[in-house]
Amino acid sequence: MENSCLGDLVCRSGACVDILSSGDDDDDASDDDDDDNDDDNNNGDNGDGGPVDHCGQGSGLTVTGSLKTNVANIVFDRVTAEIRHKRDIDEFEDGCVNFIRFVLGSGDGCELAVEAHSFFTPQGRLEVQGLRFSADSQCPDFPDIAEGVYQIGAAGLVTDGSGIAGELEVPDRNSAESCVSGDYHLFLAGTLEGGIDNLLVKPTELVISGAFDSLAHDQSCPSF
């Protein structure tokens, strides 16, 4: 049939239609869909429906210093962290860091796990409540006779202020998740039970640095 429409218009079902504009409209609709997808991906979604890490828990953390003992000084080459804070509608009870756990490793055979919570030391540090150090044949400079698992005994860690100092408040108000950046200083001193003989921990300061995720934890703020 002869086209009775002018220019780029074509006759469809008795009406003149601009096929170029029709195609552009389809492209525009596709672009709008892409924009919507971009907005979804930028709205706290990691692409699979889950939340995006607030500041990358455990990524890029560093540790400096050494664990000083009567057997050997241990230099750690890796660390992971778990931090929790209190979430409360009342500002005076909101945001305090109430739990910290560090796991430090050296090579394939040395591991130090430390937990601090519940109380402050007289120096204002979050008090160490749990500690476990393990050394096997892959732990450098630890002789066979000293290898084993050491931990806090019934009397607790004989303390010279063993605890964690650093940022003990999260910056976000009444938040389920927050990010704490900076340095945490882990102070240790005392006697650990285990192995053939106990392990003496000489005054030690380890510094853990980086950006730490903190998740809300239903536990009261620490007290003196």
C-alpha positions as CSV (number, residue, x, y, z in Angstrom):
1,M,0.0,0.0,0.0
2,E,1.2,3.5,-0.8
3,N,2.4,5.5,2.2
4,S,0.1,8.6,2.5
5,C,2.0,10.1,5.5
6,L,4.7,12.8,5.2
7,G,8.3,12.7,6.1
8,D,9.4,10.0,8.5
9,L,5.8,9.1,9.4
10,V,4.5,5.8,8.4
11,C,0.9,4.6,8.2
12,R,0.0,2.0,10.9
13,S,-3.6,0.9,11.5
14,G,-4.9,4.0,9.7
15,A,-2.7,6.4,11.7
16,C,0.6,8.2,10.9
17,V,3.3,7.2,13.4
18,D,6.8,8.6,13.9
19,I,8.9,5.5,14.1
20,L,12.0,7.4,15.2
21,S,10.3,8.9,18.2
22,S,8.8,5.6,19.1
23,G,12.2,4.0,19.2
24,D,13.6,6.8,21.3
25,D,10.8,6.4,23.8
26,D,11.7,2.7,24.2
27,D,15.3,3.7,24.8
28,D,14.3,6.3,27.3
29,A,12.2,3.7,29.2
30,S,15.2,1.4,29.2
31,D,17.4,4.2,30.6
32,D,14.9,4.9,33.3
33,D,15.0,1.2,34.3
34,D,18.8,1.4,34.5
35,D,18.6,4.5,36.6
36,D,16.2,2.7,39.0
37,N,18.6,-0.2,39.3
38,D,21.4,2.1,40.0
39,D,19.4,3.8,42.7
40,D,18.6,0.4,44.3
41,N,22.3,-0.5,44.3
42,N,23.2,2.7,46.0
43,N,20.5,2.4,48.6
44,G,22.3,0.2,51.1
45,D,22.0,-3.0,49.0
46,N,25.0,-5.1,48.0
47,G,23.3,-6.5,45.0
48,D,22.0,-9.7,46.6
49,G,19.5,-8.1,48.9
50,G,21.9,-7.9,51.9
51,P,23.3,-4.8,53.7
52,V,26.6,-3.3,52.7
53,D,29.3,-3.4,55.3
54,H,29.4,-0.1,57.2
55,C,33.2,0.3,57.1
56,G,34.6,-3.1,56.1
57,Q,34.8,-5.3,59.3
58,G,38.2,-6.9,59.6
59,S,39.6,-5.4,56.3
60,G,42.9,-3.6,56.4
61,L,43.5,-4.0,60.1
62,T,47.1,-3.9,61.3
63,V,48.8,-4.8,64.6
64,T,52.1,-3.5,65.9
65,G,54.2,-4.4,69.0
66,S,54.9,-7.9,70.4
67,L,53.6,-10.1,73.1
68,K,56.5,-10.3,75.7
69,T,56.7,-13.5,77.6
70,N,59.3,-15.4,79.7
71,V,59.7,-17.8,76.8
72,A,59.8,-15.6,73.7
73,N,58.5,-12.3,72.2
74,I,55.8,-13.0,69.7
75,V,55.4,-10.5,66.8
76,F,51.9,-10.9,65.2
77,D,51.3,-10.5,61.4
78,R,47.5,-10.5,61.3
79,V,44.4,-9.6,63.4
80,T,40.7,-9.8,63.3
81,A,38.3,-7.8,65.4
82,E,34.7,-8.0,66.8
83,I,33.3,-4.9,68.4
84,R,29.8,-4.4,69.9
85,H,28.0,-1.3,71.3
86,K,24.9,-0.6,73.3
87,R,22.0,0.8,71.3
88,D,19.5,2.8,73.4
89,I,16.9,5.5,72.8
90,D,18.2,7.3,75.9
91,E,21.3,9.3,74.8
92,F,23.1,8.9,78.1
93,E,23.0,5.1,77.7
94,D,23.5,5.0,73.9
95,G,26.6,4.2,71.9
96,C,29.1,2.8,74.5
97,V,31.4,0.1,73.3
98,N,30.6,-2.9,75.6
99,F,32.5,-5.8,74.0
100,I,35.8,-6.1,72.1
101,R,37.4,-9.3,70.8
102,F,40.7,-9.5,69.0
103,V,42.3,-12.6,67.5
104,L,45.9,-12.2,66.6
105,G,48.1,-14.6,64.7
106,S,51.8,-15.2,64.0
107,G,52.7,-17.6,61.3
108,D,50.7,-20.9,61.4
109,G,51.4,-21.8,65.0
110,C,50.8,-18.8,67.4
111,E,47.4,-17.4,68.2
112,L,46.2,-14.9,70.9
113,A,42.5,-14.4,71.5
114,V,41.4,-11.6,73.9
115,E,38.0,-10.5,75.1
116,A,37.3,-7.4,77.1
117,H,33.9,-6.3,78.4
118,S,31.7,-5.5,81.5
119,F,34.2,-3.4,83.5
120,F,36.8,-0.7,83.3
121,T,40.3,-1.0,84.9
122,P,41.4,1.9,87.2
123,Q,43.2,3.3,84.2
124,G,39.8,3.5,82.3
125,R,40.6,0.7,79.9
126,L,38.0,-1.9,79.0
127,E,39.0,-4.8,81.2
128,V,40.3,-8.1,79.8
129,Q,37.9,-10.9,80.9
130,G,39.1,-13.7,78.7
131,L,42.5,-14.6,77.1
132,R,43.8,-17.7,75.4
133,F,47.3,-18.1,73.9
134,S,48.2,-21.2,72.0
135,A,51.6,-22.2,70.5
136,D,52.6,-25.3,68.6
137,S,55.6,-26.5,66.6
138,Q,54.9,-23.8,63.9
139,C,55.2,-21.0,66.5
140,P,58.6,-19.3,66.0
141,D,61.0,-19.4,69.0
142,F,58.7,-21.5,71.2
143,P,60.5,-24.7,72.2
144,D,58.6,-28.0,72.4
145,I,58.7,-28.0,76.2
146,A,56.8,-24.7,76.2
147,E,54.2,-25.4,73.5
148,G,50.6,-25.7,74.6
149,V,47.5,-23.7,75.4
150,Y,47.6,-21.0,78.1
151,Q,44.7,-19.0,79.5
152,I,43.5,-17.0,82.4
153,G,43.2,-19.1,85.6
154,A,40.7,-19.1,88.4
155,A,42.4,-16.1,90.0
156,G,42.1,-14.1,86.8
157,L,44.9,-12.3,84.9
158,V,47.3,-10.8,87.5
159,T,46.8,-7.3,86.3
160,D,48.8,-4.1,85.8
161,G,45.7,-2.6,84.2
162,S,45.3,-5.4,81.5
163,G,42.7,-4.0,79.2
164,I,41.9,-2.2,76.0
165,A,42.1,1.6,75.5
166,G,40.9,3.6,72.6
167,E,37.6,4.8,71.1
168,L,34.9,3.4,73.5
169,E,32.0,5.3,72.0
170,V,30.6,4.9,68.5
171,P,29.9,8.1,66.5
172,D,26.3,7.2,65.4
173,R,23.2,7.9,67.5
174,N,20.9,5.0,68.3
175,S,22.3,2.9,65.4
176,A,22.2,-0.8,64.8
177,E,25.6,-0.6,63.1
178,S,28.4,1.9,63.2
179,C,32.0,2.4,62.2
180,V,34.9,3.2,64.6
181,S,38.3,4.3,63.1
182,G,41.6,4.7,64.9
183,D,43.8,2.8,67.2
184,Y,43.1,0.4,70.1
185,H,45.8,-0.2,72.6
186,L,45.9,-3.7,74.2
187,F,47.7,-3.8,77.5
188,L,48.6,-7.1,79.1
189,A,50.6,-8.3,82.1
190,G,50.3,-11.3,84.4
191,T,50.4,-15.1,84.5
192,L,48.6,-17.5,82.3
193,E,48.0,-21.1,83.3
194,G,48.7,-24.1,81.0
195,G,51.4,-26.1,79.4
196,I,54.0,-27.8,81.6
197,D,54.5,-24.6,83.4
198,N,52.7,-21.3,83.6
199,L,53.5,-18.5,81.1
200,L,54.5,-15.2,82.4
201,V,53.3,-12.2,80.3
202,K,55.6,-9.3,80.8
203,P,54.1,-5.7,80.5
204,T,53.0,-5.7,76.8
205,E,51.3,-3.1,74.6
206,L,49.9,-4.1,71.2
207,V,48.3,-1.5,68.9
208,I,45.5,-2.6,66.6
209,S,44.7,0.0,63.9
210,G,42.1,0.5,61.2
211,A,38.4,0.9,60.6
212,F,36.2,-1.4,62.8
213,D,32.5,-2.3,62.3
214,S,30.5,-2.2,65.5
215,L,27.1,-3.9,65.8
216,A,24.5,-3.3,68.5
217,H,24.6,-5.6,71.4
218,D,22.0,-5.8,74.2
219,Q,24.4,-5.4,77.2
220,S,24.8,-2.6,79.7
221,C,27.6,-0.1,79.4
222,P,30.8,-1.1,81.3
223,S,31.3,0.2,84.8
224,F,34.2,0.7,87.2
